[in-house]
Amino acid sequence: MLEHSQLNERLWECNLQENGVNLGHMTTKSANNNQSINDISDLFMIACWIHYSKMLLKLIFTACVVQVKKVNLNIKNYVTHTHISTNNTF
């Protein structure tokens, strides 16, 4: 008959094996769990990159729109002032 400490140790080993750990060695179950964790981590990282890439593209797009509006305003002002000064010279 097993002593109390031996029985506890054996129960602990059985519990570890049920949870996918085989006496310190990774079994297929624990390897799959670790792979799932890595996959989730990779997906999260990819999602973050996509999110920040979209934000960066929006920022670049907004900056381009602002620059185009400034250029259009400058062209409009130039044409208006040129037209006025042309009328004044005649």
N, CA, C and O atoms as CSV, one atom per row, in Angstrom:
chain,resi,resn,atom,element,x,y,z
A,1,MET,N,N,0.845,-1.184,0.000
A,1,MET,CA,C,0.000,0.000,0.000
A,1,MET,C,C,0.887,1.243,0.000
A,1,MET,O,O,1.933,1.277,0.647
A,2,LEU,N,N,0.446,2.262,-0.740
A,2,LEU,CA,C,1.211,3.499,-0.851
A,2,LEU,C,C,1.040,4.356,0.391
A,2,LEU,O,O,-0.033,4.410,0.992
A,3,GLU,N,N,2.126,5.024,0.761
A,3,GLU,CA,C,2.034,5.977,1.865
A,3,GLU,C,C,1.282,7.220,1.383
A,3,GLU,O,O,1.052,7.414,0.189
A,4,HIS,N,N,0.917,8.033,2.336
A,4,HIS,CA,C,0.142,9.235,2.020
A,4,HIS,C,C,0.905,10.145,1.049
A,4,HIS,O,O,0.320,10.629,0.080
A,5,SER,N,N,2.203,10.387,1.293
A,5,SER,CA,C,2.990,11.272,0.431
A,5,SER,C,C,3.156,10.665,-0.963
A,5,SER,O,O,3.137,11.384,-1.962
A,6,GLN,N,N,3.322,9.326,-1.029
A,6,GLN,CA,C,3.451,8.667,-2.328
A,6,GLN,C,C,2.128,8.744,-3.097
A,6,GLN,O,O,2.114,8.942,-4.311
A,7,LEU,N,N,1.029,8.586,-2.377
A,7,LEU,CA,C,-0.287,8.668,-3.003
A,7,LEU,C,C,-0.528,10.074,-3.568
A,7,LEU,O,O,-1.017,10.232,-4.686
A,8,ASN,N,N,-0.174,11.088,-2.771
A,8,ASN,CA,C,-0.314,12.475,-3.244
A,8,ASN,C,C,0.554,12.727,-4.478
A,8,ASN,O,O,0.129,13.393,-5.423
A,9,GLU,N,N,1.770,12.188,-4.456
A,9,GLU,CA,C,2.671,12.365,-5.591
A,9,GLU,C,C,2.108,11.691,-6.843
A,9,GLU,O,O,2.178,12.244,-7.940
A,10,ARG,N,N,1.553,10.499,-6.666
A,10,ARG,CA,C,0.980,9.764,-7.794
A,10,ARG,C,C,-0.256,10.492,-8.346
A,10,ARG,O,O,-0.433,10.587,-9.560
A,11,LEU,N,N,-1.096,10.996,-7.460
A,11,LEU,CA,C,-2.263,11.766,-7.898
A,11,LEU,C,C,-1.831,13.030,-8.649
A,11,LEU,O,O,-2.438,13.412,-9.650
A,12,TRP,N,N,-0.781,13.664,-8.148
A,12,TRP,CA,C,-0.261,14.873,-8.789
A,12,TRP,C,C,0.235,14.547,-10.198
A,12,TRP,O,O,-0.027,15.295,-11.140
A,13,GLU,N,N,0.956,13.422,-10.342
A,13,GLU,CA,C,1.454,12.999,-11.653
A,13,GLU,C,C,0.299,12.694,-12.609
A,13,GLU,O,O,0.341,13.064,-13.782
A,14,CYS,N,N,-0.730,12.018,-12.100
A,14,CYS,CA,C,-1.889,11.708,-12.942
A,14,CYS,C,C,-2.590,12.981,-13.387
A,14,CYS,O,O,-3.020,13.101,-14.534
A,15,ASN,N,N,-2.700,13.929,-12.465
A,15,ASN,CA,C,-3.332,15.203,-12.786
A,15,ASN,C,C,-2.538,15.939,-13.858
A,15,ASN,O,O,-3.120,16.514,-14.777
A,16,LEU,N,N,-1.218,15.924,-13.745
A,16,LEU,CA,C,-0.380,16.570,-14.750
A,16,LEU,C,C,-0.559,15.907,-16.108
A,16,LEU,O,O,-0.632,16.581,-17.135
A,17,GLN,N,N,-0.629,14.576,-16.101
A,17,GLN,CA,C,-0.787,13.860,-17.367
A,17,GLN,C,C,-2.140,14.171,-18.004
A,17,GLN,O,O,-2.235,14.301,-19.225
A,18,GLU,N,N,-3.186,14.291,-17.185
A,18,GLU,CA,C,-4.507,14.639,-17.716
A,18,GLU,C,C,-4.503,16.033,-18.333
A,18,GLU,O,O,-5.213,16.303,-19.302
A,19,ASN,N,N,-3.688,16.914,-17.750
A,19,ASN,CA,C,-3.622,18.287,-18.258
A,19,ASN,C,C,-2.615,18.440,-19.390
A,19,ASN,O,O,-2.362,19.556,-19.842
A,20,GLY,N,N,-2.041,17.343,-19.852
A,20,GLY,CA,C,-1.165,17.405,-21.013
A,20,GLY,C,C,0.303,17.483,-20.696
A,20,GLY,O,O,1.111,17.667,-21.606
A,21,VAL,N,N,0.682,17.350,-19.448
A,21,VAL,CA,C,2.096,17.392,-19.087
A,21,VAL,C,C,2.509,15.993,-18.675
A,21,VAL,O,O,1.892,15.392,-17.795
A,22,ASN,N,N,3.539,15.480,-19.300
A,22,ASN,CA,C,3.980,14.116,-19.015
A,22,ASN,C,C,5.324,14.165,-18.312
A,22,ASN,O,O,6.368,14.039,-18.951
A,23,LEU,N,N,5.302,14.345,-17.018
A,23,LEU,CA,C,6.508,14.336,-16.192
A,23,LEU,C,C,7.584,15.280,-16.735
A,23,LEU,O,O,8.744,14.895,-16.880
A,24,GLY,N,N,7.199,16.474,-17.022
A,24,GLY,CA,C,8.157,17.471,-17.475
A,24,GLY,C,C,8.345,17.517,-18.974
A,24,GLY,O,O,9.019,18.420,-19.469
A,25,HIS,N,N,7.778,16.582,-19.719
A,25,HIS,CA,C,7.907,16.580,-21.170
A,25,HIS,C,C,6.592,17.045,-21.776
A,25,HIS,O,O,5.514,16.731,-21.270
A,26,MET,N,N,6.692,17.786,-22.851
A,26,MET,CA,C,5.475,18.259,-23.505
A,26,MET,C,C,4.842,17.138,-24.309
A,26,MET,O,O,5.507,16.470,-25.100
A,27,THR,N,N,3.567,16.943,-24.099
A,27,THR,CA,C,2.830,15.978,-24.907
A,27,THR,C,C,2.155,16.732,-26.040
A,27,THR,O,O,2.283,17.952,-26.149
A,28,THR,N,N,1.446,16.012,-26.869
A,28,THR,CA,C,0.755,16.638,-27.995
A,28,THR,C,C,-0.258,17.663,-27.505
A,28,THR,O,O,-0.406,18.730,-28.102
A,29,LYS,N,N,-0.959,17.340,-26.415
A,29,LYS,CA,C,-1.993,18.246,-25.914
A,29,LYS,C,C,-1.378,19.573,-25.478
A,29,LYS,O,O,-1.868,20.636,-25.859
A,30,SER,N,N,-0.301,19.522,-24.679
A,30,SER,CA,C,0.293,20.771,-24.221
A,30,SER,C,C,0.977,21.497,-25.363
A,30,SER,O,O,0.989,22.727,-25.396
A,31,ALA,N,N,1.548,20.752,-26.300
A,31,ALA,CA,C,2.157,21.394,-27.468
A,31,ALA,C,C,1.085,22.118,-28.275
A,31,ALA,O,O,1.315,23.229,-28.753
A,32,ASN,N,N,-0.079,21.501,-28.429
A,32,ASN,CA,C,-1.173,22.152,-29.153
A,32,ASN,C,C,-1.659,23.382,-28.417
A,32,ASN,O,O,-1.969,24.398,-29.039
A,33,ASN,N,N,-1.728,23.301,-27.079
A,33,ASN,CA,C,-2.143,24.467,-26.295
A,33,ASN,C,C,-1.153,25.605,-26.483
A,33,ASN,O,O,-1.550,26.754,-26.673
A,34,ASN,N,N,0.139,25.284,-26.431
A,34,ASN,CA,C,1.149,26.324,-26.617
A,34,ASN,C,C,1.077,26.888,-28.027
A,34,ASN,O,O,1.244,28.092,-28.228
A,35,GLN,N,N,0.830,26.020,-29.006
A,35,GLN,CA,C,0.702,26.492,-30.385
A,35,GLN,C,C,-0.506,27.407,-30.518
A,35,GLN,O,O,-0.450,28.412,-31.227
A,36,SER,N,N,-1.608,27.062,-29.834
A,36,SER,CA,C,-2.798,27.910,-29.879
A,36,SER,C,C,-2.504,29.270,-29.277
A,36,SER,O,O,-2.925,30.300,-29.805
A,37,ILE,N,N,-1.774,29.267,-28.160
A,37,ILE,CA,C,-1.416,30.537,-27.520
A,37,ILE,C,C,-0.547,31.356,-28.466
A,37,ILE,O,O,-0.748,32.562,-28.613
A,38,ASN,N,N,0.424,30.697,-29.110
A,38,ASN,CA,C,1.281,31.409,-30.060
A,38,ASN,C,C,0.468,31.935,-31.236
A,38,ASN,O,O,0.692,33.054,-31.698
A,39,ASP,N,N,-0.478,31.128,-31.723
A,39,ASP,CA,C,-1.322,31.570,-32.837
A,39,ASP,C,C,-2.145,32.789,-32.448
A,39,ASP,O,O,-2.259,33.741,-33.221
A,40,ILE,N,N,-2.724,32.760,-31.238
A,40,ILE,CA,C,-3.521,33.891,-30.759
A,40,ILE,C,C,-2.634,35.120,-30.613
A,40,ILE,O,O,-3.032,36.227,-30.978
A,41,SER,N,N,-1.435,34.924,-30.081
A,41,SER,CA,C,-0.501,36.033,-29.927
A,41,SER,C,C,-0.123,36.613,-31.285
A,41,SER,O,O,-0.067,37.831,-31.451
A,42,ASP,N,N,0.136,35.738,-32.255
A,42,ASP,CA,C,0.471,36.198,-33.605
A,42,ASP,C,C,-0.698,36.945,-34.230
A,42,ASP,O,O,-0.509,37.984,-34.863
A,43,LEU,N,N,-1.907,36.418,-34.054
A,43,LEU,CA,C,-3.086,37.081,-34.613
A,43,LEU,C,C,-3.294,38.453,-33.984
A,43,LEU,O,O,-3.652,39.411,-34.669
A,44,PHE,N,N,-3.067,38.541,-32.671
A,44,PHE,CA,C,-3.206,39.823,-31.985
A,44,PHE,C,C,-2.180,40.818,-32.522
A,44,PHE,O,O,-2.495,41.985,-32.758
A,45,MET,N,N,-0.943,40.340,-32.712
A,45,MET,CA,C,0.103,41.218,-33.225
A,45,MET,C,C,-0.234,41.686,-34.643
A,45,MET,O,O,-0.041,42.854,-34.981
A,46,ILE,N,N,-0.736,40.768,-35.465
A,46,ILE,CA,C,-1.132,41.131,-36.828
A,46,ILE,C,C,-2.273,42.146,-36.793
A,46,ILE,O,O,-2.277,43.111,-37.557
A,47,ALA,N,N,-3.241,41.923,-35.903
A,47,ALA,CA,C,-4.367,42.857,-35.781
A,47,ALA,C,C,-3.875,44.242,-35.367
A,47,ALA,O,O,-4.363,45.253,-35.872
A,48,CYS,N,N,-2.914,44.285,-34.453
A,48,CYS,CA,C,-2.355,45.577,-34.028
A,48,CYS,C,C,-1.660,46.274,-35.191
A,48,CYS,O,O,-1.840,47.473,-35.402
A,49,TRP,N,N,-0.861,45.511,-35.949
A,49,TRP,CA,C,-0.169,46.097,-37.101
A,49,TRP,C,C,-1.170,46.625,-38.117
A,49,TRP,O,O,-0.980,47.712,-38.664
A,50,ILE,N,N,-2.232,45.873,-38.376
A,50,ILE,CA,C,-3.254,46.324,-39.328
A,50,ILE,C,C,-3.912,47.602,-38.820
A,50,ILE,O,O,-4.108,48.554,-39.576
A,51,HIS,N,N,-4.251,47.613,-37.531
A,51,HIS,CA,C,-4.905,48.783,-36.937
A,51,HIS,C,C,-4.016,50.019,-37.065
A,51,HIS,O,O,-4.467,51.070,-37.520
A,52,TYR,N,N,-2.746,49.887,-36.659
A,52,TYR,CA,C,-1.852,51.041,-36.699
A,52,TYR,C,C,-1.489,51.430,-38.129
A,52,TYR,O,O,-1.256,52.606,-38.411
A,53,SER,N,N,-1.439,50.458,-39.029
A,53,SER,CA,C,-1.193,50.771,-40.440
A,53,SER,C,C,-2.356,51.576,-41.010
A,53,SER,O,O,-2.148,52.539,-41.747
A,54,LYS,N,N,-3.584,51.176,-40.664
A,54,LYS,CA,C,-4.757,51.923,-41.128
A,54,LYS,C,C,-4.746,53.339,-40.568
A,54,LYS,O,O,-5.062,54.295,-41.276
A,55,MET,N,N,-4.380,53.471,-39.292
A,55,MET,CA,C,-4.322,54.806,-38.693
A,55,MET,C,C,-3.272,55.664,-39.393
A,55,MET,O,O,-3.497,56.845,-39.656
A,56,LEU,N,N,-2.119,55.056,-39.694
A,56,LEU,CA,C,-1.057,55.788,-40.377
A,56,LEU,C,C,-1.499,56.209,-41.776
A,56,LEU,O,O,-1.233,57.334,-42.200
A,57,LEU,N,N,-2.169,55.312,-42.490
A,57,LEU,CA,C,-2.666,55.657,-43.826
A,57,LEU,C,C,-3.696,56.782,-43.764
A,57,LEU,O,O,-3.699,57.669,-44.618
A,58,LYS,N,N,-4.577,56.749,-42.748
A,58,LYS,CA,C,-5.557,57.833,-42.587
A,58,LYS,C,C,-4.851,59.159,-42.329
A,58,LYS,O,O,-5.242,60.196,-42.863
A,59,LEU,N,N,-3.804,59.112,-41.500
A,59,LEU,CA,C,-3.052,60.326,-41.192
A,59,LEU,C,C,-2.378,60.877,-42.450
A,59,LEU,O,O,-2.420,62.080,-42.705
A,60,ILE,N,N,-1.759,59.994,-43.232
A,60,ILE,CA,C,-1.115,60.424,-44.476
A,60,ILE,C,C,-2.154,60.982,-45.446
A,60,ILE,O,O,-1.930,62.017,-46.074
A,61,PHE,N,N,-3.292,60.296,-45.566
A,61,PHE,CA,C,-4.360,60.755,-46.462
A,61,PHE,C,C,-4.861,62.136,-46.040
A,61,PHE,O,O,-5.049,63.019,-46.877
A,62,THR,N,N,-5.075,62.314,-44.737
A,62,THR,CA,C,-5.551,63.603,-44.228
A,62,THR,C,C,-4.537,64.702,-44.521
A,62,THR,O,O,-4.909,65.802,-44.929
A,63,ALA,N,N,-3.257,64.402,-44.313
A,63,ALA,CA,C,-2.217,65.393,-44.593
A,63,ALA,C,C,-2.201,65.753,-46.077
A,63,ALA,O,O,-2.026,66.920,-46.429
A,64,CYS,N,N,-2.382,64.770,-46.941
A,64,CYS,CA,C,-2.420,65.032,-48.392
A,64,CYS,C,C,-3.621,65.893,-48.758
A,64,CYS,O,O,-3.497,66.820,-49.558
A,65,VAL,N,N,-4.772,65.600,-48.184
A,65,VAL,CA,C,-5.983,66.383,-48.464
A,65,VAL,C,C,-5.781,67.826,-48.021
A,65,VAL,O,O,-6.150,68.755,-48.739
A,66,VAL,N,N,-5.203,68.013,-46.852
A,66,VAL,CA,C,-4.960,69.373,-46.351
A,66,VAL,C,C,-4.015,70.112,-47.291
A,66,VAL,O,O,-4.235,71.282,-47.604
A,67,GLN,N,N,-2.959,69.426,-47.744
A,67,GLN,CA,C,-2.012,70.070,-48.661
A,67,GLN,C,C,-2.679,70.432,-49.985
A,67,GLN,O,O,-2.439,71.513,-50.524
A,68,VAL,N,N,-3.504,69.547,-50.506
A,68,VAL,CA,C,-4.208,69.830,-51.767
A,68,VAL,C,C,-5.133,71.028,-51.592
A,68,VAL,O,O,-5.211,71.882,-52.474
A,69,LYS,N,N,-5.830,71.098,-50.469
A,69,LYS,CA,C,-6.717,72.244,-50.221
A,69,LYS,C,C,-5.915,73.538,-50.146
A,69,LYS,O,O,-6.347,74.567,-50.664
A,70,LYS,N,N,-4.742,73.491,-49.498
A,70,LYS,CA,C,-3.895,74.689,-49.414
A,70,LYS,C,C,-3.418,75.110,-50.799
A,70,LYS,O,O,-3.427,76.295,-51.130
A,71,VAL,N,N,-3.003,74.144,-51.603
A,71,VAL,CA,C,-2.537,74.457,-52.956
A,71,VAL,C,C,-3.678,75.045,-53.777
A,71,VAL,O,O,-3.486,76.030,-54.489
A,72,ASN,N,N,-4.866,74.450,-53.682
A,72,ASN,CA,C,-6.022,74.974,-54.418
A,72,ASN,C,C,-6.363,76.387,-53.971
A,72,ASN,O,O,-6.695,77.238,-54.796
A,73,LEU,N,N,-6.282,76.641,-52.669
A,73,LEU,CA,C,-6.561,77.978,-52.150
A,73,LEU,C,C,-5.523,78.969,-52.661
A,73,LEU,O,O,-5.863,80.091,-53.039
A,74,ASN,N,N,-4.255,78.555,-52.673
A,74,ASN,CA,C,-3.196,79.435,-53.175
A,74,ASN,C,C,-3.388,79.730,-54.659
A,74,ASN,O,O,-3.196,80.861,-55.105
A,75,ILE,N,N,-3.766,78.710,-55.415
A,75,ILE,CA,C,-4.014,78.912,-56.851
A,75,ILE,C,C,-5.196,79.859,-57.045
A,75,ILE,O,O,-5.149,80.759,-57.884
A,76,LYS,N,N,-6.253,79.650,-56.263
A,76,LYS,CA,C,-7.440,80.506,-56.370
A,76,LYS,C,C,-7.080,81.949,-56.033
A,76,LYS,O,O,-7.487,82.875,-56.736
A,77,ASN,N,N,-6.313,82.140,-54.954
A,77,ASN,CA,C,-5.893,83.495,-54.576
A,77,ASN,C,C,-5.007,84.112,-55.653
A,77,ASN,O,O,-5.134,85.296,-55.964
A,78,TYR,N,N,-4.123,83.318,-56.212
A,78,TYR,CA,C,-3.229,83.819,-57.256
A,78,TYR,C,C,-4.024,84.258,-58.483
A,78,TYR,O,O,-3.789,85.327,-59.046
A,79,VAL,N,N,-4.974,83.405,-58.884
A,79,VAL,CA,C,-5.792,83.730,-60.056
A,79,VAL,C,C,-6.629,84.971,-59.781
A,79,VAL,O,O,-6.747,85.841,-60.643
A,80,THR,N,N,-7.209,85.060,-58.594
A,80,THR,CA,C,-8.042,86.216,-58.239
A,80,THR,C,C,-7.214,87.490,-58.246
A,80,THR,O,O,-7.632,88.494,-58.824
A,81,HIS,N,N,-6.048,87.467,-57.615
A,81,HIS,CA,C,-5.204,88.663,-57.554
A,81,HIS,C,C,-4.647,89.013,-58.928
A,81,HIS,O,O,-4.516,90.189,-59.265
A,82,THR,N,N,-4.326,88.018,-59.704
A,82,THR,CA,C,-3.819,88.275,-61.054
A,82,THR,C,C,-4.912,88.889,-61.908
A,82,THR,O,O,-4.661,89.809,-62.686
A,83,HIS,N,N,-6.120,88.380,-61.760
A,83,HIS,CA,C,-7.257,88.913,-62.532
A,83,HIS,C,C,-7.547,90.356,-62.130
A,83,HIS,O,O,-7.804,91.199,-62.989
A,84,ILE,N,N,-7.506,90.641,-60.837
A,84,ILE,CA,C,-7.772,92.003,-60.352
A,84,ILE,C,C,-6.676,92.939,-60.844
A,84,ILE,O,O,-6.956,94.027,-61.349
A,85,SER,N,N,-5.436,92.511,-60.694
A,85,SER,CA,C,-4.346,93.387,-61.115
A,85,SER,C,C,-4.341,93.571,-62.631
A,85,SER,O,O,-3.944,94.625,-63.129
A,86,THR,N,N,-4.776,92.557,-63.357
A,86,THR,CA,C,-4.869,92.681,-64.815
A,86,THR,C,C,-5.942,93.692,-65.182
A,86,THR,O,O,-5.766,94.497,-66.097
A,87,ASN,N,N,-7.064,93.644,-64.452
A,87,ASN,CA,C,-8.138,94.601,-64.722
A,87,ASN,C,C,-7.709,96.021,-64.376
A,87,ASN,O,O,-8.116,96.974,-65.041
A,88,ASN,N,N,-6.900,96.164,-63.351
A,88,ASN,CA,C,-6.463,97.487,-62.933
A,88,ASN,C,C,-5.478,98.103,-63.926
A,88,ASN,O,O,-5.375,99.325,-64.032
A,89,THR,N,N,-4.769,97.261,-64.638
A,89,THR,CA,C,-3.780,97.816,-65.561
A,89,THR,C,C,-4.404,98.327,-66.845
A,89,THR,O,O,-3.794,99.131,-67.550
A,90,PHE,N,N,-5.591,97.883,-67.156
A,90,PHE,CA,C,-6.219,98.329,-68.406
A,90,PHE,C,C,-6.932,99.602,-68.208
A,90,PHE,O,O,-7.522,100.131,-69.150
